[in-house]
Amino acid sequence: MTFPPGQVLEKQAGERGLLPTEDEVRRGLALGEFRAWFQPQLHLHSKAVTGVEALVRWEHPARGVLLPADFLGAVLAYDLIDQMFTQLLEQGLGLLGILRHQGVSLTLAFNLHASQLASPALVEHIRQALERHRFKGSTLTFELAENGVLVCAPQTRENLLRLKLLGCGLSLDDFGLGFSSLKSLCQLPFNQIKLHGKFVQRLDRLRNRSMVAGTRALVRSLDMTLVIEGVSSPRVCAGLLELGCEVGQGYHLARPMTGRDLLQWLDKAVIAP
């Protein structure tokens, strides 16, 4: 099923109520309906592309393009998250292969659920995929929500370290919503923090400005990089630049798009060195 470029037929979960059944999810996986969409991350000043995040969408034949809120709970409940991730990883690496032939090199980020990091087979699967597509580990960054590391089991910690040794980047996603301690930030091998977009929508408020400035100072002290989520307007972008932020992600900069649309979008974009 194809969709017009740039036309997003996304619907909210509340409009339909119940999550899909296991049979529906399995059918969607079997038919390749779960697709990686891509949202670029840009330098706030130059607008050069610094990386891309892969986001899952269910291109449903009857309901249009569904957001994770519509189905991710079901995928997790039916223990199908690894199967979905495998498909997204292959799609993402395949797209990077096309870009490589065009002389374009980008870092691609994937979200990992905390439950996936409990699997001893996760890192080996990623390593084999990288080897098959002839990419180095540094090509990929894996994002883990902050609340997913509040209780860090030994297997989770081991997998994070193994991903780091593989050369992959590790990003602490939705920062500010959980309660990460400085101790956990220092002990776990993250090299990036993504500040949740709720803190940047009203930068006229002192509390929000302090949160952004404090996170930026923390990131610099830990020798990490900072990505600001939720850059939704020119006003937000300007406010972040005033606070010294450099890299952002959000609808003002670029919306999530299909792989085909991303290839067209990148034709007109500037790629950061």
N, C-alpha and C positions, 0 to 999 in steps of 0.2 A: 504494500500500500504506500502510495506517495502522497506528500503534502506540499502545497505551494510554498516556495521559498519564503522564509520569514513569517509565515502564517502559523501561529501557535494555537492549536485547538485545545489548550489545556482546560481542564475542568476541576473544580474543587471537590474533595472527597465528601464534604457535607451534602452536596447536591444529590448523592446517590446512596449515602448511608453505609451499608454493609461493605466490608472488604470482600475481595474476590475469593472464590472457593479454591481449594487446592487443585482441582481439575482445571480450572481456568488458568491458574498460574503455570501449571505444567504444560498446558497447551500453548500458552504464550511463549514459554521458553523453547518448546520443541519447534515452533514456527518462526523463531527468531524475531519476535515482536518487541523484546526488550532491547532498546538501542541506546548507545552512548551518544549523548548530545554534549556539546562542548561550549564552555564559556571562557573567553580569554581573560587573562589578568594583564593589566596595563600599568606602565609608569604614569603616574598622575600628571606629571608636567609635560613630558614629551609625547605621551600616548603610545609609546613603543610597547610592543607585546613582550612580556617577560615570561609567559607560560600560559597553559590552558588547563582547565579542570574538566574532567569527564563527569557528566551527570547522567543518571539513568532516567530514561523515559520509556513508558510502555505505549508503543504505537498500536493502540487497540483498534481492530477493524470496525468496531461499532461505536466506541466511545470517544474516539480521537486520541490525542496525546495526553496520557495520564501522568501526573506528578507522583513522586515517591510517596507523598502523603496518602495517595489513593491505594497503594499496593504494598509498600515496603513492610508494613506490619504483617501482612499475610505471607510475604516471602520469608520473613524471619520465623514466623510461627510454624511454617511448613518445612523449615530447615532446608530452604532452597537458595540461600544467600550465596553459597560457594558456586553453585551452578550459574547463577546470574552474573557473579563477579567474573567467572571464567570467560563468559561471552563478552562482557564489556572490555576486559583486558585485551582479548584478541582483536576486537574492533578498534580499540585505541591504538594498539601497536601497529595494526594494519594501516591506520591513517598516518601514523608517524613514518611508516615506510614510504607512503606516497609522497609525503613532504620531503623526505630524505632525497628521493629522486629529483625533486625540484630544487634541491640545494637549501632547504629550510630546516633548521634544527630548533626544536622546541622541547621544553620540559612539560610532561603531562602528569597531572595529579589525579589520583583515584581516592575515593572514600573507602575506608575499611570500617566495618562494624566491630565492636569489641569482641563479639562472639567468634569472628573469623580469626582473631589473633590467638584464640585458644587451640587452634589446630596445628599440630606439629608439621603437617604437610604444606602449609601455606607458602612458606618462603621458597621451598623447593619448586613448587608449581610456578611461582613468579620467576625464579631463576631460569627454569626451562623455557618459559615463554620468551624471556629476554634473549636467551641463546638462540632460540628458533628464529626470532625476528632480527637477530644480529644487532642488538642494542646493548649499551652498557647500563648498569644499574642506575647511574646518575641521570638517565633519561626520565626516570619516574620519581614522583613524590607520592607518598601515601598519607592521607589525612585521617586523623582519628579524633572524634569529638572529645572535648575536654572531660565530659562526664564519663567517658569510657575508660579513663585512666585513674579515676578516683580510687578504685580498688584494683591494683595492678597485680594479677596473678603471676606466678613464676613463668608459666608458659608464654604469657603475653609479653613480659619483659624480655624473655629469650628471643621471641620472634622480632620484637622491635630492634634488638641488638643485631640479629642476623640480617635484617633488612638494611640496617646501617652499614654493616660489613660488606653487604652486596653493593653498596654505593648509592642506595636509594635515599632520597630525602624523606624526612618525617616531619609532618606538620600537625600542630595541635589546633584543631578546628573549633569554631564556635567559642573562642576564648572569652571569658567573662561571664558565661552562663553557669559554669561549674564552680568548684572551689579548689582548684589546683593549688598546692602549697609550693613555696619556693624550693623546698626539699625535693619534691617530685619532679619539678622542672629541671633541677640540677642533676638528678639521678637518671632520668630517662633521656634517651638520645635524640630528642627533637632538635631540629635546626631551624624551625619556622613556627611562628604563631600567626593564626588568622583571627583577628578581632571581630567578634560578632557585630553585624550591622546595626543592631538596636542602639548601639552607643554613638552612632555618627549621624543619626537623623536629625537631632536637635543639638547642634554644636554651640548654640547660643546659651545652653545650660552649662553651668560651671561643672556639675558632676560629670557630664558626658565628656567635656573637654579634658577634665582631669583624668578620666579613665583612658582616653586616647593618649594623652601625654605620658601618663604613668606606664602604660603598656609599651609605648615606644622606648622609654628609658630602660625598662626591664629587658626588652629585646636586645638593646644595644649592650647592656651590661653582661648579658649571657652570650654575646656574639652570635645572635640568631637574626633571621630576617622577619619582617613584618608585612603581612598582607591585610588590607582593610576590606572587609566585606560590606555589602550594602551601599556602594557608591551609586546613589540613585538619581542624583541631580547635579547640575553645575554648581549649585550652592554648597552641597556637601563636598564636592571635589575641591572647591576653593578653600573651604574651611579646613580640610585635611592638609592641603598644601601649606596653609598658614601654620599648622602645627608640626610641620616638618615630615609628614608622612610621604612615602615615595611610591608604593605599589598598592593598587586597589583592584577590586572586582565588583561589578554591579551593572544594573541595567543602563545607567548613564554611559558607561564605557562600552559595554557590549552585552547583548542578551545571549542566553543559551541558544545554540543552533545545531542543526544536523551536521554530520561530517562533510557532506557535499557543500552546504552553505558556508562552513568554516573555510574550506579550500578557496571558495570564491572571495570570502571576506579577507583572507590573508593576502590575496593578490594585491589589495590596495593598502595593506597595513605595513607599518614599519616594525621590523623585528629587532628587539634589543640584542646587542652583542653578548 
